[in-house]
Structures are given as C-alpha cells and as structure tokens.
Amino acid sequence: MGNIHTVGPNQALIVSGGCCGSTTKKTVVGGWAWAWWLVTDVQRLSLEVMTLNPVCENVETAQGVPLTVTGVAQVKIMKNPELLHTASEQFLGKKEHEIKSTVLQTLEGHLRAILGTLT
C-alpha cells in the first residue's frame, strides 16, 4: 500500500509521481506525507544553514591592481513555496557537498565581478 514519511522543521520532503501519471510534486516542511509504494518518489532536502568561504586570488581591479580576497557567507534554502520549488529543481538528488560546491562557485563568480569594478 504505502508509507507515511515524516520530516523535522529543518528538512523539506518532496513527494513526486503517483498513480495515473501524476506530474505534481508535494512539498512538506516539518510534517508528514503519504507515499504509495513503487509509484511515488520521496526525497529530502536539508534546510540547514551552510557556511561557505569564497576565496578570490589575484583578481585585478578596474585599474589593474591585483587583489586576494577571502569572505564568509552563510546560505540556506528558504521555506517560501516558490523558492523551495526552485531549489528542489536545482538541488534534489545532490549530496550536500555538491550543493555547497555549486553555491560556492556562484558566490566566487559574483565576488570576482564586484572586485573587477573597484577603482
């Protein structure tokens, strides 16, 4: 028949699939959901804060001055339904270190772009 799956307030539960070719996804944060055996897929997504350390070495400013900058950023997936849906599309099925790597590369790219505009 099926199972009841539960998650705490620091996780999101994404239930997809279902009978008759259903394409809807149900997202639950800090609660429970019912999932049919063999026809639904149940995955979890962590909503914990991740601390990242972006580093940009030898980035030249607009005047050609080389800089090395180290930063600290704390990021997390928000519980807003639209943002959680986007995050589940991007990160579902990935391990935490893969998610951190993707976000870190994005932060470092933005940091390099900002440093390049300094005068």
Backbone as CSV, one residue per row, in Angstrom:
resi,resn,N_x,N_y,N_z,CA_x,CA_y,CA_z,C_x,C_y,C_z
1,MET,0.827,-1.185,0.000,0.000,0.000,0.000,0.873,1.251,0.000
2,GLY,1.390,1.659,1.151,2.175,2.876,1.186,2.786,3.104,2.544
3,ASN,3.462,4.205,2.664,4.151,4.582,3.895,3.856,6.031,4.231
4,ILE,3.973,6.339,5.514,3.948,7.724,5.966,5.397,8.137,6.182
5,HIS,5.775,9.258,5.588,7.128,9.795,5.717,7.039,11.088,6.516
6,THR,7.959,11.271,7.453,7.968,12.483,8.275,9.305,13.198,8.156
7,VAL,9.265,14.522,8.345,10.479,15.337,8.371,10.350,16.375,9.472
8,GLY,11.491,16.791,9.995,11.518,17.831,11.007,11.470,19.211,10.369
9,PRO,11.521,20.262,11.180,11.441,21.623,10.654,12.672,22.064,9.868
10,ASN,13.751,21.278,9.928,14.968,21.628,9.196,15.118,20.849,7.893
11,GLN,14.056,20.186,7.448,14.093,19.431,6.197,12.814,19.654,5.400
12,ALA,12.932,19.494,4.090,11.770,19.519,3.207,11.617,18.131,2.616
13,LEU,10.400,17.661,2.548,10.080,16.365,1.970,9.387,16.623,0.646
14,ILE,9.927,16.058,-0.423,9.344,16.244,-1.742,8.847,14.891,-2.224
15,VAL,7.541,14.806,-2.453,6.900,13.574,-2.921,6.449,13.827,-4.346
16,SER,6.941,13.017,-5.280,6.585,13.200,-6.685,6.131,11.879,-7.279
17,GLY,5.469,11.975,-8.405,4.938,10.788,-9.059,3.576,10.447,-8.514
18,GLY,3.149,9.216,-8.755,1.854,8.785,-8.254,1.102,7.988,-9.305
19,CYS,-0.105,7.689,-8.995,-0.945,6.893,-9.888,-1.390,7.709,-11.091
20,CYS,-1.674,7.041,-12.157,-2.247,7.637,-13.372,-1.345,8.697,-13.987
21,GLY,-0.030,8.582,-13.821,0.914,9.507,-14.456,0.900,10.907,-13.890
22,SER,0.613,11.057,-12.627,0.581,12.375,-11.999,1.949,13.046,-12.092
23,THR,1.956,14.326,-12.430,3.211,15.072,-12.545,3.355,16.112,-11.449
24,THR,2.464,16.115,-10.477,2.536,17.111,-9.402,3.555,16.702,-8.356
25,LYS,4.084,17.709,-7.665,5.007,17.482,-6.560,4.371,18.046,-5.300
26,LYS,4.472,17.288,-4.220,4.003,17.781,-2.931,5.232,18.074,-2.089
27,THR,5.289,19.277,-1.528,6.413,19.672,-0.692,5.911,19.900,0.729
28,VAL,6.571,19.251,1.684,6.187,19.359,3.094,7.419,19.767,3.893
29,VAL,7.271,20.775,4.742,8.339,21.197,5.646,7.846,20.978,7.072
30,GLY,8.578,20.172,7.828,8.209,19.938,9.221,6.863,19.276,9.382
31,GLY,6.655,18.175,8.714,5.364,17.494,8.798,5.456,16.078,8.263
32,TRP,4.376,15.630,7.645,4.326,14.269,7.134,3.609,14.228,5.788
33,ALA,3.844,13.156,5.060,3.159,12.938,3.782,3.008,11.438,3.551
34,TRP,1.973,11.070,2.839,1.700,9.694,2.466,2.293,9.442,1.079
35,ALA,2.937,8.292,0.901,3.518,7.948,-0.398,3.199,6.492,-0.717
36,TRP,2.728,6.258,-1.921,2.439,4.893,-2.377,3.735,4.165,-2.696
37,TRP,3.794,2.877,-2.392,4.940,2.057,-2.743,5.047,1.959,-4.256
38,LEU,6.236,1.957,-4.753,6.585,1.696,-6.149,6.143,2.749,-7.154
39,VAL,5.218,3.637,-6.812,4.756,4.608,-7.809,5.083,6.050,-7.447
40,THR,5.551,6.300,-6.225,5.944,7.660,-5.854,7.410,7.689,-5.445
41,ASP,8.014,8.825,-5.636,9.404,9.028,-5.255,9.430,10.020,-4.098
42,VAL,10.129,9.677,-3.025,10.220,10.535,-1.851,11.678,10.914,-1.637
43,GLN,11.953,12.215,-1.599,13.310,12.691,-1.370,13.290,13.804,-0.340
44,ARG,14.409,13.974,0.351,14.540,15.006,1.376,15.577,16.039,0.946
45,LEU,15.334,17.273,1.379,16.241,18.378,1.080,16.496,19.119,2.381
46,SER,17.764,19.268,2.750,18.128,19.928,4.008,17.903,21.433,3.913
47,LEU,17.336,22.006,4.981,17.133,23.444,5.067,18.086,24.079,6.085
48,GLU,19.144,23.357,6.428,20.139,23.844,7.393,20.984,24.962,6.777
49,VAL,21.519,25.807,7.640,22.427,26.868,7.200,23.768,26.244,6.806
50,MET,24.304,26.686,5.669,25.612,26.214,5.206,26.577,27.396,5.228
51,THR,27.738,27.208,5.831,28.756,28.251,5.888,29.783,27.987,4.794
52,LEU,30.000,28.985,3.961,30.921,28.869,2.836,32.002,29.926,2.946
53,ASN,33.170,29.636,2.402,34.306,30.566,2.420,34.779,30.836,0.991
54,PRO,34.171,31.810,0.312,34.639,32.130,-1.040,36.011,32.798,-1.003
55,VAL,36.887,32.391,-1.910,38.237,32.941,-1.999,38.493,33.346,-3.448
56,CYS,38.948,34.557,-3.636,39.334,35.040,-4.964,40.783,35.502,-4.888
57,GLU,41.647,34.847,-5.651,43.072,35.158,-5.628,43.485,35.852,-6.916
58,ASN,44.306,36.874,-6.767,44.883,37.612,-7.897,43.825,38.112,-8.883
59,VAL,42.776,38.720,-8.358,41.750,39.332,-9.195,42.137,40.787,-9.399
60,GLU,42.140,41.222,-10.652,42.545,42.596,-10.944,41.352,43.532,-10.894
61,THR,41.569,44.693,-10.290,40.537,45.730,-10.248,40.485,46.419,-11.610
62,ALA,39.602,47.419,-11.712,39.472,48.157,-12.970,40.765,48.880,-13.341
63,GLN,41.605,49.201,-12.346,42.870,49.890,-12.608,44.055,48.929,-12.654
64,GLY,43.788,47.619,-12.619,44.854,46.638,-12.761,45.572,46.258,-11.479
65,VAL,45.016,46.598,-10.330,45.643,46.259,-9.053,45.205,44.847,-8.657
66,PRO,46.153,43.923,-8.472,45.762,42.564,-8.094,45.351,42.481,-6.618
67,LEU,44.246,41.777,-6.360,43.729,41.608,-5.006,43.510,40.129,-4.702
68,THR,43.675,39.789,-3.441,43.279,38.466,-2.953,42.290,38.704,-1.822
69,VAL,41.080,38.150,-1.966,40.012,38.397,-1.002,39.448,37.072,-0.512
70,THR,39.246,36.987,0.803,38.603,35.830,1.413,37.342,36.322,2.103
71,GLY,36.250,35.610,1.918,34.989,36.012,2.534,34.340,34.860,3.265
72,VAL,33.266,35.165,3.955,32.451,34.165,4.644,31.003,34.447,4.294
73,ALA,30.277,33.412,3.929,28.860,33.566,3.605,28.076,32.426,4.239
74,GLN,26.916,32.761,4.762,26.022,31.740,5.289,24.779,31.745,4.417
75,VAL,24.474,30.586,3.860,23.343,30.462,2.940,22.435,29.326,3.389
76,LYS,21.176,29.415,3.002,20.236,28.349,3.281,19.115,28.390,2.260
77,ILE,18.397,27.300,2.156,17.228,27.217,1.291,16.037,27.711,2.099
78,MET,15.324,28.683,1.556,14.205,29.268,2.286,12.945,28.408,2.160
79,LYS,12.011,28.595,3.082,10.780,27.803,3.115,9.688,28.366,2.214
80,ASN,9.891,29.523,1.624,8.914,30.103,0.711,8.611,29.079,-0.385
81,PRO,7.332,28.768,-0.641,6.999,27.707,-1.602,7.619,27.870,-2.989
82,GLU,7.655,29.092,-3.517,8.234,29.309,-4.847,9.738,29.054,-4.839
83,LEU,10.425,29.567,-3.817,11.869,29.378,-3.725,12.224,27.924,-3.431
84,LEU,11.409,27.264,-2.609,11.638,25.854,-2.296,11.441,24.985,-3.532
85,HIS,10.468,25.341,-4.367,10.241,24.608,-5.616,11.445,24.755,-6.548
86,THR,11.972,25.971,-6.655,13.149,26.211,-7.499,14.358,25.444,-6.963
87,ALA,14.558,25.476,-5.644,15.681,24.762,-5.043,15.553,23.259,-5.248
88,SER,14.339,22.735,-5.181,14.169,21.293,-5.388,14.481,20.918,-6.831
89,GLU,14.160,21.796,-7.778,14.520,21.520,-9.178,16.030,21.507,-9.364
90,GLN,16.731,22.432,-8.687,18.175,22.557,-8.870,18.983,21.536,-8.072
91,PHE,18.557,21.243,-6.835,19.420,20.507,-5.918,18.924,19.131,-5.500
92,LEU,17.705,18.756,-5.834,17.183,17.469,-5.395,18.003,16.324,-5.991
93,GLY,18.386,15.395,-5.149,19.194,14.264,-5.582,20.691,14.499,-5.460
94,LYS,21.085,15.717,-5.112,22.508,16.013,-4.948,22.889,15.910,-3.476
95,LYS,24.127,15.550,-3.239,24.645,15.486,-1.879,24.961,16.907,-1.399
96,GLU,25.079,17.057,-0.075,25.301,18.393,0.492,26.576,19.036,-0.034
97,HIS,27.646,18.256,-0.212,28.901,18.848,-0.707,28.749,19.324,-2.154
98,GLU,27.894,18.684,-2.943,27.652,19.144,-4.309,26.874,20.463,-4.312
99,ILE,25.921,20.578,-3.411,25.153,21.823,-3.287,26.075,22.953,-2.845
100,LYS,26.914,22.683,-1.843,27.856,23.694,-1.364,28.798,24.132,-2.476
101,SER,29.277,23.181,-3.266,30.198,23.497,-4.353,29.528,24.401,-5.393
102,THR,28.298,24.107,-5.751,27.571,24.911,-6.731,27.368,26.337,-6.233
103,VAL,26.934,26.478,-4.978,26.697,27.803,-4.410,28.014,28.556,-4.251
104,LEU,29.071,27.863,-3.825,30.375,28.497,-3.657,30.904,29.031,-4.983
105,GLN,30.780,28.268,-6.057,31.236,28.735,-7.365,30.462,29.974,-7.810
106,THR,29.159,29.995,-7.526,28.342,31.155,-7.873,28.778,32.382,-7.070
107,LEU,28.988,32.205,-5.760,29.434,33.316,-4.918,30.797,33.844,-5.357
108,GLU,31.720,32.941,-5.673,33.048,33.376,-6.104,32.979,34.136,-7.425
109,GLY,32.101,33.710,-8.323,31.937,34.425,-9.593,31.405,35.831,-9.381
110,HIS,30.418,35.985,-8.514,29.883,37.316,-8.220,30.919,38.187,-7.505
111,LEU,31.680,37.584,-6.599,32.722,38.325,-5.886,33.786,38.830,-6.863
112,ARG,34.201,37.982,-7.811,35.179,38.406,-8.823,34.642,39.563,-9.656
113,ALA,33.354,39.489,-10.010,32.752,40.563,-10.805,32.728,41.882,-10.029
114,ILE,32.424,41.824,-8.751,32.415,43.032,-7.925,33.820,43.594,-7.773
115,LEU,34.790,42.714,-7.513,36.178,43.181,-7.360,36.708,43.791,-8.637
116,GLY,36.275,43.296,-9.782,36.742,43.825,-11.060,36.268,45.250,-11.328
117,THR,35.206,45.678,-10.629,34.696,47.041,-10.838,35.298,48.062,-9.879
118,LEU,36.070,47.592,-8.893,36.669,48.525,-7.924,37.713,49.407,-8.591
119,THR,37.805,50.636,-8.090,38.810,51.553,-8.648,39.870,51.851,-7.617
